[in-house]
Amino acid sequence: MADVLSQGEIDALLSAISTGEMDADELKKEESEKRIRVYDFKRALRFSKDQIRSITRIHENFARLLTTFFSAQLRTYVQISVTSVDQLPYEEFVRSIPKMTILNVFQPKPLDGRFIMEINPQIAYAMLDRLLGGKGVSVNKVENLTEIETKIMSQLFQRTLDNFQDAWTSIVELEPEMEDLEVNPQFLQMVSPNETVVVISLSTTIAETSGMINLCLPHVVLEEVLPKLSLHYWMQEKKKEREPSEFMNLESNVRKAPLLVQAELGRSNITIEEFLQLDYGDVIELDRLITEPLTVYVGGEAKFYAQPGKVKKQMAVQVTEQIEEALNDE
């Protein structure tokens, strides 16, 4: 029973007490008695609730990325979502998956160890059928994988590791590499049987075929990054003091950035007919007097007034005043 009751459970409990199905005095008596909770050392809970929540959040993002990736690759309806996140012994994970299935073993460098992505054969063959031009029909014959089928699947699942990398980038910069593609979990002794692993189950639908994708992440491999999965790591604020040299480099780079400066002589409105009849030597009357200052635009914004002139036979403007609106913006 969970430590915190949901609103529905509270309502059901109050209803049972009010109808007499449960006696409040008996509940108090049971509460006062010493309770013993059985602890199974083979099912050691080595991931905290905060860490499980963080892992769930990471793989919800992974599921969204996979949905987009497979939709583009297979050109059919794909829906992937997180169904459950559990921690259990590795031996129990091996017993829970089919005897013959698709097991993608990859190294999550720089972490030391290996992860497993188990693809249900129904899903794997639906993907293969789509890649080969079919409708996405699944035929489970995983024990007889040909070299071509193995190569195509390996290449497809290799590309899913880019999405896995993106999903984990807020925690650790991974560079996952595909190591092998296996079909029999009994021959894959990745960690000791009693080692705690976290298993993320993804409910997957490809066209009209449904199945599961399971990720097996051993505790011993994730141990290095576990502190980053806790709530206090997300909540704490790290204020980095910048070195004076960083400010100098930033200012130097900003000063070198190109900036468009334009001086506008004036504007005029003409008709399309007049525009089509323009010829060399024609004069267009502007809306500004020769005695009025020009407007200087910096980055598309009016910043200064100026007067036209020449510097060494080159056309130039001399800034005479800063525009009031520009002063207010500063």
PLY file of the C-alpha trace (Angstrom):
ply
format ascii 1.0
element vertex 330
property float x
property float y
property float z
element edge 329
property int vertex1
property int vertex2
end_header
0.00 0.00 0.00
1.34 3.42 -0.85
2.30 5.84 1.93
0.14 8.57 0.40
-3.50 7.82 -0.42
-5.13 9.19 -3.55
-8.32 11.24 -3.30
-10.32 8.26 -4.61
-8.91 5.97 -1.90
-9.69 8.55 0.79
-13.27 8.87 -0.44
-13.68 5.07 -0.51
-12.31 4.77 3.03
-14.64 7.46 4.40
-17.58 5.83 2.62
-16.77 2.41 4.15
-16.58 3.91 7.66
-19.87 5.83 7.25
-21.74 2.72 6.02
-20.35 0.53 8.80
-18.30 -1.74 6.55
-15.20 -0.71 8.51
-14.84 0.13 12.20
-12.74 3.18 13.07
-11.82 1.70 16.48
-10.45 -1.43 14.82
-8.40 0.72 12.46
-6.89 2.57 15.43
-6.14 -0.75 17.12
-4.39 -2.08 14.03
-2.40 1.15 13.72
-1.18 0.84 17.32
0.01 -2.76 16.80
3.62 -3.31 15.76
3.88 -3.92 12.02
6.56 -5.98 10.33
7.42 -5.36 6.71
9.22 -8.10 4.81
12.37 -6.89 3.02
13.72 -8.96 0.16
17.47 -8.43 -0.10
17.40 -9.89 -3.62
15.12 -7.02 -4.68
17.15 -4.19 -3.17
15.63 -0.80 -4.03
18.79 1.08 -4.93
17.13 3.89 -6.90
15.35 6.60 -4.90
11.91 7.90 -5.85
13.48 11.15 -7.09
15.86 9.22 -9.32
13.03 7.06 -10.72
11.02 10.22 -11.48
14.01 11.75 -13.28
14.60 8.56 -15.29
10.90 8.52 -16.19
11.06 12.14 -17.37
14.17 11.44 -19.47
12.58 8.45 -21.20
9.27 10.20 -21.80
11.33 12.60 -23.89
13.11 9.61 -25.47
9.72 8.09 -26.37
8.68 11.33 -28.11
11.95 11.44 -30.05
11.56 7.79 -31.07
7.98 8.42 -32.24
9.20 11.19 -34.55
12.21 9.16 -35.75
10.31 5.96 -36.57
7.44 7.89 -38.17
9.91 9.46 -40.60
11.83 6.23 -41.25
8.86 3.88 -41.61
6.38 6.39 -43.15
3.46 4.98 -41.18
1.55 5.58 -37.94
3.85 5.20 -34.94
3.03 5.81 -31.28
5.49 5.21 -28.43
4.93 6.07 -24.75
6.36 5.11 -21.36
4.25 2.41 -19.69
6.27 1.70 -16.54
9.62 2.28 -14.86
10.61 -0.46 -12.38
13.71 -1.57 -10.55
14.30 -5.30 -10.24
17.11 -7.89 -10.29
18.71 -8.50 -13.68
17.74 -12.17 -13.48
14.07 -11.21 -13.19
14.34 -8.93 -16.23
15.79 -11.80 -18.30
12.90 -14.07 -17.25
10.30 -11.44 -18.10
11.23 -11.06 -21.80
10.61 -13.66 -24.56
13.10 -16.51 -24.92
13.83 -15.37 -28.47
13.75 -11.61 -29.03
15.77 -8.72 -30.47
18.40 -7.50 -27.99
20.45 -4.43 -28.90
23.50 -4.21 -26.64
25.24 -0.82 -26.59
27.91 0.99 -24.62
26.86 4.37 -23.13
30.30 5.95 -23.34
31.85 7.50 -21.28
29.95 5.40 -18.68
31.58 2.06 -17.98
29.27 -0.85 -18.83
26.48 -1.78 -21.22
22.77 -1.09 -21.66
20.17 -3.27 -23.39
17.32 -2.22 -25.65
14.96 -5.18 -26.09
12.60 -4.96 -29.07
9.65 -7.35 -29.13
9.91 -9.52 -32.30
6.41 -8.47 -33.39
7.51 -4.82 -33.43
10.95 -5.55 -34.93
9.50 -7.49 -37.88
6.81 -4.87 -38.49
9.63 -2.29 -38.78
11.62 -4.59 -41.08
8.58 -5.20 -43.29
8.00 -1.43 -43.67
11.67 -0.81 -44.50
11.48 -3.46 -47.23
8.39 -1.87 -48.77
5.67 -3.90 -47.05
2.58 -2.83 -45.12
4.14 -3.43 -41.72
2.99 -7.03 -41.24
4.78 -8.92 -38.47
6.09 -12.48 -38.90
7.87 -13.80 -35.81
10.79 -15.93 -36.97
13.49 -14.34 -34.86
15.42 -17.62 -34.44
16.04 -17.65 -38.22
17.31 -14.11 -38.81
19.21 -13.84 -42.09
22.39 -11.80 -42.43
20.55 -9.15 -44.47
17.75 -8.87 -41.88
20.31 -8.63 -39.07
22.23 -5.90 -40.93
19.11 -3.82 -41.68
17.86 -4.04 -38.08
21.31 -3.21 -36.68
21.55 -0.07 -38.82
18.03 1.04 -37.87
18.53 0.58 -34.13
22.00 2.14 -34.32
20.33 5.39 -35.42
17.94 5.28 -32.44
20.97 5.79 -30.19
21.17 9.41 -31.39
17.74 9.95 -29.83
18.90 8.21 -26.64
21.87 10.57 -26.53
19.61 13.63 -26.97
17.25 12.44 -24.21
20.12 12.14 -21.70
21.97 15.30 -22.71
20.62 17.33 -19.75
22.23 14.81 -17.34
25.34 13.53 -19.08
26.89 13.83 -22.52
26.71 10.26 -23.81
28.20 8.83 -26.99
26.42 5.46 -27.20
27.88 2.85 -29.54
26.12 -0.31 -30.72
28.08 -3.37 -29.63
26.00 -6.35 -30.71
22.58 -7.64 -31.71
21.53 -10.79 -29.86
18.38 -12.93 -30.02
18.70 -15.15 -26.92
18.81 -13.37 -23.52
20.09 -16.54 -21.80
23.45 -16.08 -23.51
23.71 -12.44 -22.47
25.16 -12.20 -18.96
25.66 -8.45 -18.78
25.80 -8.12 -14.96
25.39 -10.51 -12.02
21.89 -12.05 -11.65
21.14 -10.16 -8.43
22.35 -6.78 -9.71
19.60 -4.15 -9.58
18.56 -2.76 -12.94
15.95 -0.17 -13.87
13.65 -1.32 -16.66
11.79 1.26 -18.75
8.92 -0.27 -20.74
7.76 1.60 -23.83
4.39 0.71 -25.32
4.86 0.76 -29.09
2.39 0.73 -31.97
3.60 0.40 -35.59
0.66 0.63 -38.03
-1.63 -2.15 -36.74
1.06 -4.03 -34.75
1.59 -3.43 -31.03
4.31 -4.57 -28.66
6.89 -3.44 -26.12
10.35 -1.92 -26.24
12.24 -2.43 -22.95
15.37 -0.59 -21.85
17.52 -2.26 -19.19
19.88 0.13 -17.35
22.04 -1.49 -14.62
22.52 0.41 -11.37
26.26 -0.24 -11.44
26.54 1.59 -14.80
24.37 4.55 -13.74
26.01 4.88 -10.32
28.33 7.63 -11.54
25.46 9.92 -12.62
22.90 9.03 -9.91
23.54 12.25 -7.90
22.50 14.26 -10.97
19.16 12.41 -11.06
18.14 13.57 -7.58
15.72 16.44 -7.00
18.16 18.65 -5.11
20.50 18.61 -8.11
17.74 20.06 -10.32
16.71 22.67 -7.74
20.12 24.01 -6.76
21.43 27.10 -8.53
25.03 27.25 -9.49
26.32 30.77 -10.01
29.57 30.77 -11.89
31.83 33.76 -11.37
33.18 34.90 -14.72
36.84 35.74 -15.11
37.72 39.32 -16.17
39.34 37.88 -19.29
35.96 36.41 -20.33
34.33 39.85 -20.21
37.23 41.33 -22.19
36.97 38.61 -24.86
33.20 39.05 -25.07
33.47 42.83 -25.41
36.23 42.48 -28.03
34.11 40.09 -30.11
31.03 42.33 -29.86
33.03 45.35 -30.99
34.16 43.43 -34.08
30.62 42.45 -35.04
29.46 44.08 -38.32
26.60 46.60 -38.03
24.56 48.07 -40.86
24.36 51.91 -40.79
22.12 53.71 -43.33
21.57 57.42 -43.93
18.21 58.18 -45.51
18.04 61.19 -47.83
14.25 61.09 -47.98
11.25 59.18 -49.29
8.83 59.51 -52.17
5.59 57.88 -53.31
5.01 57.29 -57.02
2.54 55.22 -59.01
3.36 51.98 -60.81
2.84 53.76 -64.12
5.34 56.49 -63.16
7.81 53.85 -62.01
7.59 51.99 -65.33
8.23 55.19 -67.25
11.33 56.23 -65.29
14.35 56.91 -67.48
17.93 58.05 -67.09
18.06 61.72 -66.01
14.56 61.84 -64.47
14.25 63.59 -61.10
12.25 62.16 -58.17
11.06 64.69 -55.61
11.70 63.61 -52.01
9.62 64.49 -48.94
12.53 66.19 -47.14
13.83 69.77 -47.58
17.51 70.33 -48.30
17.78 72.26 -45.02
16.41 69.37 -42.93
18.77 66.83 -41.31
19.05 63.28 -42.58
17.94 60.30 -40.45
20.63 57.71 -39.69
19.43 54.13 -39.08
21.58 51.70 -37.08
20.53 48.06 -37.41
17.21 49.19 -38.88
16.43 51.55 -35.95
16.42 55.37 -36.24
19.23 56.55 -33.93
20.74 59.86 -35.15
20.22 63.03 -37.19
23.03 64.00 -39.54
24.01 66.41 -42.32
25.46 65.26 -45.66
28.94 66.11 -46.85
32.16 64.72 -48.32
35.37 63.32 -46.88
38.26 62.89 -49.31
35.88 62.86 -52.30
33.72 60.20 -50.62
30.09 60.81 -49.67
29.68 61.04 -45.89
27.38 62.26 -43.12
28.19 64.14 -39.94
26.14 63.14 -36.87
24.60 66.25 -35.32
22.10 64.90 -32.79
20.85 61.68 -31.21
17.15 61.01 -31.71
15.13 61.39 -28.50
13.38 57.99 -28.85
16.79 56.30 -29.07
17.87 58.06 -25.88
14.73 56.81 -24.09
15.41 53.23 -25.24
18.83 53.36 -23.64
0 1
1 2
2 3
3 4
4 5
5 6
6 7
7 8
8 9
9 10
10 11
11 12
12 13
13 14
14 15
15 16
16 17
17 18
18 19
19 20
20 21
21 22
22 23
23 24
24 25
25 26
26 27
27 28
28 29
29 30
30 31
31 32
32 33
33 34
34 35
35 36
36 37
37 38
38 39
39 40
40 41
41 42
42 43
43 44
44 45
45 46
46 47
47 48
48 49
49 50
50 51
51 52
52 53
53 54
54 55
55 56
56 57
57 58
58 59
59 60
60 61
61 62
62 63
63 64
64 65
65 66
66 67
67 68
68 69
69 70
70 71
71 72
72 73
73 74
74 75
75 76
76 77
77 78
78 79
79 80
80 81
81 82
82 83
83 84
84 85
85 86
86 87
87 88
88 89
89 90
90 91
91 92
92 93
93 94
94 95
95 96
96 97
97 98
98 99
99 100
100 101
101 102
102 103
103 104
104 105
105 106
106 107
107 108
108 109
109 110
110 111
111 112
112 113
113 114
114 115
115 116
116 117
117 118
118 119
119 120
120 121
121 122
122 123
123 124
124 125
125 126
126 127
127 128
128 129
129 130
130 131
131 132
132 133
133 134
134 135
135 136
136 137
137 138
138 139
139 140
140 141
141 142
142 143
143 144
144 145
145 146
146 147
147 148
148 149
149 150
150 151
151 152
152 153
153 154
154 155
155 156
156 157
157 158
158 159
159 160
160 161
161 162
162 163
163 164
164 165
165 166
166 167
167 168
168 169
169 170
170 171
171 172
172 173
173 174
174 175
175 176
176 177
177 178
178 179
179 180
180 181
181 182
182 183
183 184
184 185
185 186
186 187
187 188
188 189
189 190
190 191
191 192
192 193
193 194
194 195
195 196
196 197
197 198
198 199
199 200
200 201
201 202
202 203
203 204
204 205
205 206
206 207
207 208
208 209
209 210
210 211
211 212
212 213
213 214
214 215
215 216
216 217
217 218
218 219
219 220
220 221
221 222
222 223
223 224
224 225
225 226
226 227
227 228
228 229
229 230
230 231
231 232
232 233
233 234
234 235
235 236
236 237
237 238
238 239
239 240
240 241
241 242
242 243
243 244
244 245
245 246
246 247
247 248
248 249
249 250
250 251
251 252
252 253
253 254
254 255
255 256
256 257
257 258
258 259
259 260
260 261
261 262
262 263
263 264
264 265
265 266
266 267
267 268
268 269
269 270
270 271
271 272
272 273
273 274
274 275
275 276
276 277
277 278
278 279
279 280
280 281
281 282
282 283
283 284
284 285
285 286
286 287
287 288
288 289
289 290
290 291
291 292
292 293
293 294
294 295
295 296
296 297
297 298
298 299
299 300
300 301
301 302
302 303
303 304
304 305
305 306
306 307
307 308
308 309
309 310
310 311
311 312
312 313
313 314
314 315
315 316
316 317
317 318
318 319
319 320
320 321
321 322
322 323
323 324
324 325
325 326
326 327
327 328
328 329
